[in-house]
Amino acid sequence: MTEKKGVYELFRSFFDEYYRDELQQLAENYPHEQRSLVIDYQDLEDYQPQFATDIASQPSVLIGYAEEALAEYEPISTDLSEANIRIDGAPTTIETDREHDNHISNLVSVRGLVTEADDPCLRVTDAALRCELCGTVNYLPDQGRELDRPRDCKGCERAYGFEIVESESEFTDSQQFTIHSLDANPADGDELFTVEVDATDDIVGVSAGEYLTVTGILRVKQNSDTTEFKPYLQASSISPINPEAPILQTCRSEVMDLETFVNVASETVSTLPENTLEPGTKAKLITPFVEALGWDKYDNSEWVFEYSDSMTELRVDYALFGGGSDQPNIVIEAKRIGKRLTEHEQQIYDYLRIFDADYGVLTNGEQFNIYTTQGDNEAEKFTELSLDGLATADVLEQLRPGAFEKPTDEQQTASVSN
């Protein structure tokens, strides 16, 4: 589908038939209360299946056409030229690592757990760059993840240096976070799909620990100057997953015990690429370990990713709260597989002190160093465990949720009487 005028007509007809009321609501609320029109992909399929397929396979172009058609939609007098079209849902949901190669540049969805989330920031979208040599302002629209700079100044035709002109540039809210698919089952040998998400404008504000469905365009970025490219998802829409949804209930039922975890993790370690970074280590080794101890990652009162509090800007990778505690009983700091843990011991000591936790774990997925601060004692290393020794390590009973449960009145009475 390449005829631009024909695409406009299709979108106008679609708006009239399916989204007239939603467009009126957008016009009334724009831009302070609402900045986007969210379109359900199923509505596109109901309207015209081939049109929906074209949008899924050419989303960059056709969503751009949709936004132009929105700006020119005659029944609406409000200027919507800067409004967004967001597609909710896609015909393809990426579940495992081996599936994504065939969907680059397509509209896809990922259902998963957010394990890392940067703070929202401003990103330049249309850049005005002043040449430091002659003062000419060069305009570069449609900036991506990295700021492009002119090869040569339009004024002096040299590439001396450029500085951004804030007053003539346009910015938008931006956030990056990492999501891990819930659909893959490591126990069955599936490679968990982990992808960085790029969100902008009115869909920023995601936090680690949330369960989301993200629909967006699957893109790739180059690793330095190599021939390697890493996928990332340019988010179109973000929606929370209902805690009672079948996918979450299924994941709860598939949690491994420690013995099974050790068997699966040992096989995983033997096949992990040498360049596996911290997010991959956490997803495939450390999070399953914490689950195998009995902690529920779906319970936000029990398990918090990237935990911090009002007293510090530091964030620990995992914080575990047992027995209704209002401060973490266990803090866990993760490093990528192969990383020397002795170089980071001060970090876990700092977290134990700052968050007043009972136990700390420093791990790279193969080695597990356990630290304690119980009582008024200074933090100290309690023990070191290897991956293959976890299943028979009695000390891990002290890290299970039940170890932090407060005794009931009946139990306290029985203990006194005995």
C-alpha positions in Angstrom: 0.0 0.0 0.0 1.9 3.0 -1.3 -0.7 5.4 -2.5 -0.7 8.1 0.1 -4.0 9.7 -0.8 -5.7 6.3 -0.7 -4.3 5.7 2.7 -5.6 9.0 4.0 -9.1 8.1 2.7 -8.9 4.7 4.5 -8.0 6.3 7.8 -10.7 9.0 7.5 -13.3 6.4 6.7 -12.0 4.3 9.6 -12.2 7.3 12.0 -15.7 8.0 10.9 -16.9 4.5 11.4 -15.1 3.4 14.5 -13.6 6.4 16.5 -15.8 9.5 16.0 -16.7 9.7 19.7 -13.1 9.1 20.8 -11.8 11.8 18.5 -14.3 14.2 19.9 -13.1 13.4 23.4 -9.5 13.8 22.3 -10.3 17.2 20.9 -12.0 18.3 24.1 -9.1 17.1 26.3 -6.1 17.9 24.1 -3.3 18.7 25.0 -3.3 18.8 28.8 -5.4 15.8 29.7 -5.0 13.7 26.7 -2.4 13.6 23.9 -3.1 10.4 22.0 -5.8 8.5 20.2 -5.5 4.8 21.1 -6.7 2.4 18.3 -7.4 -1.2 19.0 -5.7 -3.3 16.4 -8.8 -5.6 16.4 -10.9 -2.7 15.1 -8.5 -2.3 12.2 -8.9 -6.0 11.4 -12.7 -5.7 11.6 -12.6 -2.6 9.4 -10.4 -4.1 6.7 -8.1 -7.1 7.3 -5.6 -6.2 4.6 -5.3 -2.7 5.8 -4.6 -4.0 9.3 -1.9 -6.3 7.9 -0.3 -3.5 6.0 -0.1 -1.4 9.2 1.4 -4.3 11.1 4.1 -4.8 8.5 4.8 -1.1 7.7 4.0 0.7 11.0 6.5 3.5 10.7 5.1 4.8 7.5 1.4 4.1 8.0 1.1 5.3 11.6 2.7 8.5 10.3 0.1 8.7 7.6 -2.6 8.1 10.3 -1.3 11.0 12.4 -1.4 13.3 9.3 -4.9 12.1 8.5 -5.8 12.9 12.2 -4.4 16.4 11.8 -6.6 17.0 8.8 -9.8 15.3 10.1 -12.4 17.9 9.1 -15.1 17.2 11.8 -12.6 18.3 14.4 -11.6 22.0 14.7 -9.0 21.5 17.4 -5.4 21.5 16.1 -4.3 17.9 16.5 -1.1 18.1 14.4 1.0 17.1 17.4 -1.3 14.4 18.7 -0.2 10.7 18.6 -1.8 7.7 17.1 -1.1 4.7 19.3 -2.0 1.1 18.3 -3.0 -1.2 21.1 -2.4 -4.9 20.4 -0.6 -6.6 17.4 -1.1 -9.8 15.4 2.2 -11.1 16.8 3.3 -11.5 20.4 7.0 -12.2 20.8 7.4 -15.0 23.4 11.0 -16.4 23.1 14.4 -15.2 22.0 14.4 -17.2 18.7 11.2 -15.6 17.4 12.1 -11.9 17.0 14.4 -12.1 14.0 11.5 -12.4 11.5 9.6 -9.4 12.9 12.2 -6.5 12.7 10.4 -3.3 11.7 7.0 -4.9 12.4 4.3 -4.0 14.9 4.5 -6.6 17.7 3.5 -7.1 21.3 5.4 -8.3 24.4 3.8 -9.4 27.6 6.1 -9.3 30.5 7.7 -8.1 33.7 9.6 -4.8 33.9 12.8 -5.5 35.8 14.7 -2.2 35.1 13.3 1.3 34.5 15.2 4.5 34.0 13.8 7.7 35.4 11.9 9.8 32.7 13.9 12.5 31.1 13.6 15.0 28.2 14.7 13.9 24.7 15.2 16.2 21.8 13.0 15.3 18.8 13.7 18.2 16.4 17.2 19.6 17.0 18.5 23.0 16.2 22.3 23.0 16.3 24.4 26.2 16.1 27.8 26.0 14.4 30.4 27.1 16.9 32.6 28.4 14.1 30.2 30.6 12.1 27.0 30.7 14.2 24.7 29.2 11.5 21.8 27.3 13.0 21.4 23.8 11.4 18.0 22.1 11.7 17.8 18.3 12.0 14.3 16.9 12.4 13.2 13.4 13.6 15.9 12.6 16.0 16.1 9.0 17.1 17.7 7.4 20.2 21.0 9.2 19.5 21.5 12.8 18.5 22.6 13.2 14.9 25.0 16.1 14.1 25.5 17.7 10.7 28.5 16.4 8.8 29.0 19.9 7.5 27.6 23.2 8.6 25.2 24.7 6.0 26.8 28.1 6.6 30.6 27.5 6.5 30.5 23.9 5.2 32.8 22.8 8.0 32.3 20.3 10.8 34.0 22.2 13.6 31.5 21.7 16.4 27.8 22.3 17.2 25.8 23.3 20.3 22.1 22.7 20.7 19.8 25.8 20.7 17.2 24.9 23.3 14.7 27.7 22.3 14.5 26.5 18.7 14.6 22.7 19.4 11.6 20.5 20.4 11.7 18.1 23.3 9.5 15.3 24.6 9.3 13.1 27.7 11.2 9.9 27.3 11.9 6.7 29.2 13.7 3.4 28.7 12.9 0.2 30.5 13.6 -3.5 30.2 10.8 -6.1 29.9 11.1 -9.9 30.1 8.5 -12.0 28.4 6.2 -14.0 30.6 5.3 -16.4 27.8 8.6 -18.2 27.7 9.2 -21.2 30.0 12.9 -21.7 30.9 12.1 -25.1 32.4 11.1 -26.2 28.8 14.3 -24.8 27.3 12.8 -21.6 26.0 15.2 -18.7 25.7 13.5 -15.8 27.6 12.9 -12.8 25.3 14.4 -9.7 26.9 14.1 -6.4 25.2 14.7 -2.7 26.0 11.7 -0.5 25.4 11.8 3.1 24.3 8.7 5.1 25.4 7.9 8.7 24.8 5.4 11.5 25.6 2.3 10.4 27.4 3.2 6.7 28.0 6.3 7.3 30.2 6.2 6.6 33.9 6.7 2.9 34.0 8.2 1.4 37.2 10.2 -1.8 37.8 8.0 -4.6 39.0 5.0 -3.8 36.8 3.5 -6.4 34.5 2.6 -4.9 31.2 1.7 -5.6 27.6 3.8 -3.4 25.4 2.9 -2.9 21.7 5.4 -1.2 19.5 7.7 -1.3 16.5 10.6 -3.8 16.9 13.7 -2.0 15.8 17.5 -2.7 16.0 20.5 -0.6 17.1 24.1 -1.3 16.3 26.6 -2.3 19.0 29.3 0.3 18.5 31.0 -0.2 15.1 30.5 -3.9 14.9 28.2 -6.0 12.7 26.1 -6.9 15.7 22.7 -5.3 16.2 20.5 -5.5 19.3 16.7 -5.3 19.1 14.6 -2.7 21.0 11.0 -1.9 21.1 9.7 1.6 20.1 6.5 1.6 22.2 3.2 2.6 20.7 1.0 1.6 23.6 1.5 0.3 27.1 -1.3 -1.4 29.2 -1.1 -3.2 32.6 -1.8 -6.9 32.9 -4.6 -7.8 35.2 -3.2 -9.6 38.3 -5.8 -12.3 37.8 -5.0 -12.8 34.1 -4.4 -16.4 33.1 -0.8 -15.7 32.0 0.1 -14.6 35.6 -1.7 -17.4 37.2 0.1 -19.9 34.9 3.5 -18.4 35.7 2.7 -18.7 39.4 2.0 -22.4 39.0 5.3 -23.0 37.0 7.7 -21.8 39.7 10.6 -24.3 40.2 11.8 -25.7 43.4 15.5 -25.3 44.3 16.6 -28.7 43.0 14.8 -28.1 39.7 16.2 -24.6 39.5 19.8 -25.9 40.0 19.4 -28.4 37.1 17.8 -25.9 34.8 20.2 -23.1 35.7 23.3 -25.3 35.3 22.2 -26.1 31.7 21.4 -22.4 31.1 24.9 -21.4 32.3 26.5 -23.8 29.9 24.8 -22.3 26.9 24.8 -18.6 27.8 26.8 -16.3 25.4 30.0 -14.9 26.8 28.7 -11.4 26.3 25.6 -11.9 28.4 25.0 -8.7 30.4 23.4 -8.1 33.8 19.7 -8.0 32.6 20.1 -11.4 30.9 21.8 -12.8 34.0 19.0 -11.6 36.2 16.2 -12.8 34.0 17.6 -16.3 33.4 19.4 -17.1 36.7 18.8 -14.7 39.6 15.0 -14.1 39.4 14.3 -17.8 39.1 16.6 -18.4 42.1 14.6 -16.0 44.2 11.3 -17.6 43.1 12.7 -21.0 43.9 13.2 -19.8 47.5 9.4 -19.2 47.6 9.2 -15.4 47.1 6.3 -14.2 44.9 7.5 -11.7 42.3 3.8 -10.9 41.5 3.2 -9.6 45.0 4.5 -6.0 45.1 4.3 -5.9 48.9 6.7 -8.9 49.1 9.1 -8.3 46.2 10.3 -5.0 44.8 12.8 -4.6 41.9 15.2 -1.6 41.9 14.2 -0.7 45.5 15.0 2.7 47.0 13.5 4.9 49.7 13.2 8.5 50.5 16.5 8.6 52.4 18.7 7.8 49.4 19.0 7.8 45.6 20.7 4.4 45.6 18.8 1.4 44.2 19.3 -2.2 45.0 18.3 -4.8 42.4 15.9 -6.8 44.6 14.3 -6.1 48.0 12.3 -8.8 49.7 9.8 -8.1 52.5 8.6 -10.9 54.8 5.9 -11.0 57.3 4.4 -7.7 56.4 7.6 -5.8 57.1 7.8 -2.2 56.0 11.5 -2.4 55.4 13.4 -5.1 53.4 14.5 -8.2 55.2 16.7 -9.3 52.3 18.5 -7.1 49.7 20.0 -8.8 46.6 22.6 -7.1 44.3 23.1 -8.8 40.9 26.1 -8.8 38.6 26.5 -10.2 35.1 27.6 -13.8 34.9 31.4 -14.1 35.2 31.8 -10.8 37.1 34.2 -11.0 40.1 32.0 -10.5 43.2 34.9 -9.4 45.5 35.0 -6.1 43.6 31.5 -5.3 44.7 31.3 -6.3 48.3 31.3 -2.7 49.6 28.1 -2.2 47.6 26.2 -4.9 49.4 27.5 -3.7 52.7 26.2 -0.2 51.9 22.8 -1.6 51.0 22.6 -3.6 54.2 23.4 -0.5 56.2 21.2 2.0 54.3 18.1 -0.2 54.1 18.6 -1.9 57.5 18.1 -5.4 56.0 18.7 -8.6 57.9 20.4 -10.4 55.0 22.2 -9.5 51.7 23.0 -11.6 48.7 25.6 -10.7 46.1 25.5 -12.9 43.1 26.4 -13.3 39.5 24.2 -16.3 38.9 27.0 -18.9 39.5 28.3 -17.7 42.9 26.1 -16.6 45.8 27.7 -14.7 48.7 25.4 -14.3 51.6 25.8 -11.5 54.3 24.0 -10.8 57.5 23.5 -7.9 60.0 21.2 -9.7 62.4 21.2 -8.1 65.9 23.4 -5.0 66.5 26.4 -6.5 64.8 28.2 -5.0 61.8 27.4 -6.6 58.5 29.6 -9.6 57.7 29.9 -12.3 55.1 27.9 -15.4 56.3 28.8 -17.9 53.6 29.6 -18.5 50.0 27.7 -20.9 47.8 28.1 -22.2 44.3 25.2 -22.8 42.0 25.5 -26.6 42.2 25.5 -26.4 46.0 22.2 -24.5 46.4 19.9 -27.4 46.5 21.5 -28.9 49.7 22.4 -25.6 51.5 20.5 -25.6 54.8 21.4 -21.9 55.2 18.9 -21.0 52.5 16.1 -21.9 54.8 16.8 -18.6 56.5 16.2 -16.7 53.3 12.7 -18.2 52.6 9.6 -16.0 53.3 8.5 -18.2 56.2 11.6 -17.3 58.1 10.3 -13.8 58.5 6.7 -14.6 59.4 5.7 -13.2 62.8 4.3 -15.8 65.2 0.6 -15.6 66.0 -0.7 -14.9 69.4 -1.5 -18.6 69.8 2.0 -19.6 68.9 3.5 -17.0 71.3 1.3 -18.3 74.1 2.2 -21.9 73.3 5.9 -21.0 73.3 5.7 -19.4 76.7 3.8 -22.2 78.3 6.3 -24.8 77.0 
